C-alpha cells in the first residue's frame, strides 16, 4: 500500500512539473479559423493559399506543419473558400505568396518574425499557439477543443490591416 502511494505521489509530482502538452491542430481548428476570416472587412473567397509556417530547426513545428498540410490535402473547402496549403519556412515568410499564414507551434521566440511579415503583406496570421497571439506575433489564436475559443490581438490586427466586424468582436476575446 505504501509503495502504491509513493508511486502515485511521484506521478503527480512529474505531472505537476512537466511542460505543458502541445495541442495538436485539428481540422475543426482550421474550420474555425477560416470561418472567423469571413468576419473580416474584406473576407477571402475562392482559393486561399495558406502559408503553413514552420521553424525548420524544431521537430515539433515541422511535424505540425506536415499534419496541417495533410489535413488540407489538395484543398480544404470551408464556406466560400478553399484552403490550399503552402509550406513556408519561418525565415521565408516575408516573401511567401499567400493570403494567410498559419503559424505552427514550436517556433518559440522566432515566431516574433511573423509580426513583421504580416504587417508587410497585410495578411492575417492564425495559430493554435496562444502565446504567439499574446506576444503579438499572430493576429488570431483558435482552439476548438474542448470548446471553441478565438483570441484576437487587437494591436497585431491593426498593424496588419485586418479589421473585424463589430458583431464578431462581441463573440471573441480581444487583447
Backbone torsions as a table, in degrees:
resi	resn	phi	psi	omega
1	UNK	NA	-45.0	-179.7
2	UNK	-62.8	-38.4	179.5
3	UNK	-63.8	-41.6	179.1
4	UNK	-63.5	-39.8	178.3
5	UNK	-66.5	-39.1	178.2
6	UNK	-64.5	-42.0	178.8
7	UNK	-64.9	-43.6	179.0
8	UNK	-61.8	-41.9	179.0
9	UNK	-64.9	-39.2	178.7
10	UNK	-64.3	-43.7	179.1
11	UNK	-62.0	-44.9	178.5
12	UNK	-62.5	-39.4	178.2
13	UNK	-63.0	-45.4	179.8
14	UNK	-62.6	-45.2	-179.9
15	UNK	-64.1	-36.4	-178.4
16	UNK	-66.8	-31.5	-176.1
17	UNK	-110.5	6.3	177.3
18	UNK	-74.9	149.6	176.6
19	UNK	-64.4	150.9	-179.0
20	UNK	-61.8	143.7	179.1
21	UNK	-68.6	146.0	178.2
22	UNK	-83.6	131.9	179.6
23	UNK	-79.9	128.6	175.0
24	UNK	-71.4	143.2	174.7
25	UNK	-77.0	134.6	179.1
26	UNK	-110.7	163.6	176.4
27	UNK	-60.9	-34.6	178.7
28	UNK	-66.8	-29.2	174.0
29	UNK	-63.1	-42.7	178.6
30	UNK	-63.9	-40.8	-179.7
31	UNK	-65.7	-42.8	177.5
32	UNK	-60.9	-45.0	-179.9
33	UNK	-60.6	-46.5	-179.1
34	UNK	-64.6	-42.0	-180.0
35	UNK	-67.0	-33.6	177.5
36	UNK	-64.6	-34.8	179.0
37	UNK	-64.5	-23.2	177.9
38	UNK	-66.2	-16.0	179.5
39	UNK	-95.1	11.4	176.5
40	UNK	-85.4	163.2	-179.5
41	UNK	-58.5	-37.6	178.4
42	UNK	-124.2	79.4	-175.5
43	UNK	-66.6	139.8	178.4
44	UNK	-70.7	150.3	176.8
45	UNK	-138.1	158.6	178.5
46	UNK	73.2	-145.0	-178.4
47	UNK	-78.5	126.8	178.0
48	UNK	-118.8	113.1	177.0
49	UNK	-75.2	119.5	-177.4
50	UNK	-105.2	113.7	176.1
51	UNK	-75.8	108.4	177.2
52	UNK	-85.3	100.3	-170.4
53	UNK	-91.3	128.6	-177.6
54	UNK	-138.6	155.9	174.5
55	UNK	-95.1	115.7	-175.7
56	UNK	-60.8	-24.2	-178.8
57	UNK	-89.5	4.3	-179.2
58	UNK	-117.3	109.6	178.8
59	UNK	-56.2	-37.3	178.7
60	UNK	-61.5	-45.7	-179.2
61	UNK	-66.6	-43.0	179.3
62	UNK	-62.7	-43.1	179.9
63	UNK	-63.6	-44.1	-179.4
64	UNK	-65.5	-36.5	176.3
65	UNK	-62.5	-43.2	177.6
66	UNK	-62.2	-43.9	179.4
67	UNK	-61.0	-44.1	179.6
68	UNK	-62.6	-43.3	-179.7
69	UNK	-64.4	-38.0	177.0
70	UNK	-65.4	-41.2	179.7
71	UNK	-61.3	-42.2	-178.6
72	UNK	-79.3	-25.2	178.4
73	UNK	52.8	-132.9	179.0
74	UNK	-81.0	-5.5	179.2
75	UNK	154.1	125.5	178.1
76	UNK	-102.4	115.4	-177.3
77	UNK	-84.0	125.4	177.2
78	UNK	-136.7	112.4	-178.3
79	UNK	58.0	-128.3	-177.9
80	UNK	-90.8	15.2	179.9
81	UNK	-133.0	159.5	176.0
82	UNK	-123.4	119.5	-179.8
83	UNK	-82.4	120.7	179.6
84	UNK	-114.0	117.1	-176.7
85	UNK	-74.9	141.5	175.1
86	UNK	-134.0	114.0	179.2
87	UNK	-66.9	134.0	-178.3
88	UNK	-137.4	119.8	173.0
89	UNK	-68.4	143.8	-176.9
90	UNK	-51.3	-42.0	-177.7
91	UNK	-71.9	-12.3	179.5
92	UNK	-102.8	5.4	-174.2
93	UNK	-59.5	-40.3	-176.7
94	UNK	-62.3	-25.5	-178.3
95	UNK	-104.6	4.5	-177.6
96	UNK	-73.0	138.7	178.4
97	UNK	-92.5	81.1	-177.2
98	UNK	-136.9	162.4	177.7
99	UNK	-104.0	-3.4	179.7
100	UNK	-164.7	149.0	173.9
101	UNK	-111.1	142.8	168.5
102	UNK	-121.6	107.3	-177.3
103	UNK	-84.1	125.3	179.5
104	UNK	-77.2	164.8	174.0
105	UNK	-78.9	159.7	177.7
106	UNK	93.7	5.6	179.2
107	UNK	-84.8	-16.6	177.4
108	UNK	57.4	-142.9	-177.2
109	UNK	-64.0	-23.4	178.4
110	UNK	-66.5	-18.4	178.0
111	UNK	-59.6	-22.2	179.6
112	UNK	-61.3	-22.2	177.8
113	UNK	-62.5	-22.0	-179.0
114	UNK	-66.5	-33.3	-179.2
115	UNK	-58.4	-44.9	179.4
116	UNK	-66.4	-39.7	-179.3
117	UNK	-66.7	-42.5	-179.0
118	UNK	-70.9	-33.7	175.7
119	UNK	-63.4	-47.2	-176.9
120	UNK	-67.6	-39.7	-176.2
121	UNK	-89.3	-15.8	-179.0
122	UNK	60.5	42.8	177.1
123	UNK	-126.8	153.0	-179.2
124	UNK	-75.1	151.6	171.8
125	UNK	-117.7	127.5	-179.7
126	UNK	-123.5	149.0	-178.5
127	UNK	-155.9	164.8	168.7
128	UNK	-99.5	-4.3	179.0
129	UNK	-85.6	90.1	-173.7
130	UNK	-59.2	-30.7	178.3
131	UNK	-60.6	-34.2	178.9
132	UNK	-69.5	-31.8	176.0
133	UNK	-70.9	-45.0	179.4
134	UNK	-61.3	-33.6	179.8
135	UNK	-81.2	-10.1	179.2
136	UNK	89.2	6.7	179.2
137	UNK	-72.9	-33.3	179.8
138	UNK	-125.5	151.6	-180.0
139	UNK	-73.1	-43.3	-171.1
140	UNK	-134.6	140.6	171.9
141	UNK	-116.2	138.6	179.2
142	UNK	-130.0	147.2	171.0
143	UNK	-143.6	137.9	178.2
144	UNK	-115.9	-5.2	-179.2
145	UNK	-127.9	131.2	3.0
146	UNK	-80.9	-13.7	175.7
147	UNK	-142.5	161.3	-179.1
148	UNK	-73.5	125.9	175.7
149	UNK	-132.1	134.0	176.9
150	UNK	-129.2	124.9	-179.8
151	UNK	-120.1	128.9	-179.6
152	UNK	-120.5	132.2	174.2
153	UNK	-89.5	107.4	-174.8
154	UNK	-57.8	-43.7	-178.7
155	UNK	-66.5	-42.5	179.1
156	UNK	-64.7	-38.4	178.1
157	UNK	-63.5	-46.4	180.0
158	UNK	-62.5	-43.4	179.5
159	UNK	-62.2	-30.2	-178.4
160	UNK	-93.4	-1.4	-179.9
161	UNK	75.4	21.3	-179.7
162	UNK	-95.0	120.3	-179.4
163	UNK	-118.2	126.0	179.5
164	UNK	-100.0	148.6	177.2
165	UNK	-63.6	147.6	-178.9
166	UNK	-57.3	-41.2	-178.7
167	UNK	-62.6	-35.9	178.1
168	UNK	-68.5	-40.9	-177.7
169	UNK	-63.6	-23.0	177.3
170	UNK	-77.3	-17.0	-175.6
171	UNK	-99.9	-4.6	-174.8
172	UNK	-118.5	175.6	172.3
173	UNK	-103.9	126.7	177.6
174	UNK	-110.1	145.4	175.6
175	UNK	-101.2	NA	NA
